[in-house]
Amino acid sequence: MKPLRALFALSAFLALFTGAHAQTPAAEAAYATARTMIADQQRLLAPQAVEISEAVELGGLKQWITIRGSDRANPVLIYVHGGPGAAEMGRSWPYQRGWEDFFTVVQWDQRGTGKTLRHGGEAANKAQLTRARMAQDLIELMALLRQRLGVERVVLLGHSWGNVIGMDAAMAKPEWVSAYVGVGPLMNLQANERAQYEALLAEARRRNDATALAELQAIAPYPGEGEIPFAKVNVARKWVQAYGGLAAYRDNADFYFRAARLSPYYAFEDRLAIDQGGQLSVPALLPDMRRADHLQIRATRFPVLMFLGRHDLTTPASVIEPWLAQLKAPVKKLVWFEHSAHLAPHEEPGRFLVSLVEQVRPLALR
């Protein structure tokens, strides 16, 4: 594996992109036909609906967002995607339409990936590609939406890496947050990798998988102290995928990676920019990922809900459960997705929607 691809692997699931966007002209023509049908089916035509796709300036860089909802009176929810570099805008169409009946949903391609990378260029995107700048981008996005949509507070939903900058922004502006939802949250990289390794060893022993045990034991101690060797990361990620720790009951997540092919919002070049974004973002943000430690947060002024996949080996729940237990918050809840790993919105879309409506929306309407 090339060094850059090894870096890619450290980003929770971006190493699994191999071949995700290769296609023929005939296939692209078929995708274009399907995208037209999906776009028509997902049109929002109610009098109070909002359906926007545009670039807005955040931190001096034009960054792409979509704002979609059937009723402007609904609470605003911002999806803070993971990776870094794993833009969700193009992959959200299989599950998001149901959300839009209860929330005004904002998807945002962070600096360094997706449409933001494609349209702004690598140099402009890389110039300030840091955790601090991206958290401030999110704060600026929150401010823009508060003014534009006439709301006081928003729901922040962070997925994986998105919880690093999502929680940064929430702690900086707690009065703007009606509820915080963590999905497969990355809170502390070292603790995460340690728990992941222990879970992989236990699963390999349970299966009596001699090959996995030999490969996993060969990288001990993992993650060790200081910098995590990429060769070791590659071994761990290989078995996370093989054991359904990225997508439950599957040894791959192609259904997720390839969803952007049918997105009404993504052209072929935008899809390529997700892969390019991972290769740009992970090396740039790796030092910030190592330093991030939200396990040190002891109290919040906003409700905190953790939506955890029972089978998630990418960001194991064993790191999150004790932290949530000691956290002081106005409301705190742990919601399990019994048939999900790291991609719960995609793996259990119906249950995820019900959980948002029953657990999160009442907090947002207070």
N, C-alpha and C positions, 0 to 999 in steps of 0.2 A: 504494500500500500504506500503511495507517495506521501511525503510529509504533510502536504496540504490536506490530503484526504484524511490523514490521521488527525489533524486538527479538527477537521469537519466532524469526526466521530465524537469528539468531546461535547459537542452541542446536542445533548440528549437524544436526538434521533436523526439529525441531518446526514449522518454517514450512510443512511439507508436510501439515499437518493439515486443510487446507481441505475441508470437507464430509465429514470422516471419520465423523462421528457423526449426521448428519442421517438421519432415517428416519421411516417412517409407523407408526401403531399396528399395522397388519397385519404389517409387517415385524418389529416388536418381538415380537409374538406368535409368529411363526415362529422368531425367535432364542431365545425362551424354551423352546420345544419342543426345539430343538437343544441348548441348554445342559443341559437335563435328561438327554438322551441321553449327552452328553459327560461329565457328572458321574458318571453310573452306570458308564460304561466306565472311568473313571479312579479309581474307588474303590480304596483300598488295604486289603485285608482280611487279609493275612498276620498271624500272631500277634504278630510283632515290628514291625509297621508303625506309622508315625506319620502322622497326617493332621489338622493343626490350622490353623484360621484365627481370628485374634483380634487385639485391640489390646493392646499392651504399652506401658508408660510408659518413654520415653527422653527425657532432658533435660526432664522436666516436661510432656511432651506425649504423649498416647496416639497411638501409631503402629501401623499395621496390618502384620502379617506373616502368611505362611503357612509351615508346616513340613510337608514331605511326604517320605516315604521308605518303602521296603518293608521295611527292616531297620534298627533303631536302632543296630546295631553298625557301620553304614557311616559313612564320614567325612562331616562336615558341610561343606556348601558354601553360602556366602552370595552371592547375586547382588546386586551394587550397581549399580542401574540408572543410565542416562545422562540426558541432557537438558541442563541440569537440568529436572526436572519430567516426564520421560518414564517414568512408572511402567511396570514390566515385568510385574507380577503378573498382570494381566488378559490379557496377550499371550503368556504363556509356555506355555499349554496345548498348542500344536501340537508342541512339541519336548520338553517337560520330563519327560513320563512315562517315557521311556527313562532319563533321568538318575537317576530315583528308584530304580532297581534297584541302583545303585552308590554313590549319595550320598544323604544326607538334605539336601534342597534347601530353602533358606530364601529366600523372596522378601519384599522389604521395600518398602513404599510410603514413601519418604522424606518428611520434613516438607515441606509445600508442594505436595503432589500426590496424586492418586488417592484411595483410601479414607481416608487420613490427613487430607487436606484436607477431604473431604466431611464426615467425622464430627467433626472438630475445629473447623471454621470458619476463615474467612480470617484473622481477627484473631489468633487463637492460633497459627496456622501461620506467619504473617508476622513475628511478634514477634522470633524469633531465627533468621531464615532467613539463616544465614551458613555459609561453608565450615567455620570452626572448630567451630561448634555441631553441624553435620551430621557431621563427622568424629568428634566426641565421641559423638554418637548411635550411630554405628556401633561405636565401642569399647564402649559400654554394651550394645549388642545382642550383641556377641561375648561379653561377660562373662555376660550372661543365658543364652545358649545353652551356654556351657561348663558352667555350673552345672546347667542344666535337663536337658541331654542327656548330661552326664557325660563330656565330652571335654576334652582339654588344648588342642587346636589346631583351627583351622578353615581351610578353603580360602576365600580371598577372590577373587571373580571380578568385576572392574570393567568396565563397558561405557561407552565414550566418557567423558562427564563423570564417571561413577562412579569413574574412575581417579584423579580429583583427591582426593576424600575417601577412596577405598579405599586409595590409597598413603599418605595421611596417617595413617590408622588403623594400617596395617601397620607403618609406620616407628615409630609410637608404641608398639606392642605386638608386636614381632617374635617374641617367644617364644610368642605365641598363634597364629601363622600357619604352617601346614604347607606352603602353596604360594600364590603370588599369580599370578593369570591376568588379563592385560590383553587385552581384546577391543576393537579399534578405539579404542585409548587416546588421550585428550586429555592431553598432557603439558605443552605450552607453547602458548598460544593464538596468539601472534605467529608463532612458527615454523610452527605448523600452517597458518595462513592463507597464509603465504608459499609453503609447499610446495604447498598446494592450488592457488593461483593459477598457479604455474609449470606444474603438471601440466595444468590446464585449458587454458592457452595451447598447450602441446605437443599436446594432443589435438585442439584446434580446428584447428591447423595440419595435423595428420595427416589430418583429415577434409576439409581445405580448406573449412571452415565459415566463410564470410565474415561471416555475421550474428553468430556467437559471437565471432569475432575482433574485430569492431568494438565489440561491447558490452564485452568484456573489456579491450581496450586503452583504452577510454574511462574505466575506473576506475583506471588506473595513476597513481601507484604504489599497489599493493595488497599488504599491508594498510597500508603507510606506517608512520609513527611515531606513538605515542600512541594515542588513541581511534580505533577503526575506524568510519568513517561507515557508518551502517546502509544507506544507499542502495547503497553498494558491496557490502556483505555480501549484499544481496538478489540482485545480479547474479551473484556467485560461486555462491551456493546454487542459483540457477536452473540454471546449467550443470552443477553437480555432479549434480543430479537427472537432467537431460536426457541426460548422458553415462554413466549407470549407476554413478555414484560413491557413491550411497547404497545402492541395490540393483542388483547386477550384471545386465546385459543388460536392464534395465527403465528406463523413464523416469518411474516413480513407485514408491511403496512402500505402496500401498493394502492389499496383502495383509497387511502388518505392522500398519499403523495400525488396520485394521478387525478384527483378530483378537480384540480385547477384547469385541466384540459377542457372541461365543459362549463367553466365559469363565464357568465355573460360579461364580467368585468375584466377578464384577463385575455390579452392576445398572446400569441406564441412567445413574443419577445419578453412579455411580462413574466411568463412562466420560467423562461431561462434565467431571468433576473432573481428568482428565488434561489436557485442553485448558486448563481454567482454571489448572491447576498450572503449565503452561508460561508462561502470561501473568503469573502471579505470581512464579515462581521466576527466570526469566531476568533481568528487570531487577534484582531484588534481589541476584542472585549474579554479575552481570556484572563488577563490580569484582574479586571474588575470582577469577573466571576469568582476567581479564587478569593478575593477579599470580601465578597458579600457574605454577611452573616445576619440574617433577619431572625435567627433563633435568639438573638439578644434582646429582641423587642419583648417587653414584659406587659405593656398595656397599650390599648388603642382607644381613641375617642369615637370610633365607628364600629358597627357590627362586623364580625369576621365569620365567614363561612368557608369551610374547606370541603371541596368536592373531590373525593379521592376514589380512584379505581382500585378495587380489591386486588387486582393482579398486577399493579404497576410496580415494575422493577426498575424503571427509568428514574423515577423520583419516589423511593419507597415511603409508604405511609408511616413506617416506624420512626422516621425523623420528625414527622409532623404531629403525630398524636400527642406525645408528651409536651411539645411546645404549646399546642392548643389547650391542653389541660391546665397549664399554669397561667395562660394569658388572661388578663383582665380586660374585658370589653363589654360594651352595653348589651350585646348579644353575641354569642358564639355557638356555632353548630358544626358538627361533622356529618357530612352526608356521604354515604357509601354508594358506589356503583359496582354492584356485585359481579357484573359481567363485562367490566372494562379494565383496561390497564392504564395507559398514559393518555389516551385519546377519547375520553368519555363523551364529549359532544358528538363525535362521529360514531362511537361504538354503541351507545345507548341513547340515541337522540330523543326518543319519546320520554324516557325517564328523566333525562336532563332537562327537557322543557318543563315537565311537571315540577321538578325541583326548583327551577327558577321561578315559576309562577307561585308555588306554595310557600317557598322558603325565603325568596329574595324580594319579590315584588311587594309584599306587605311592608317590608322595611323601607323600601324606596318610596312608598306612598305616605309614610308618616309625616 
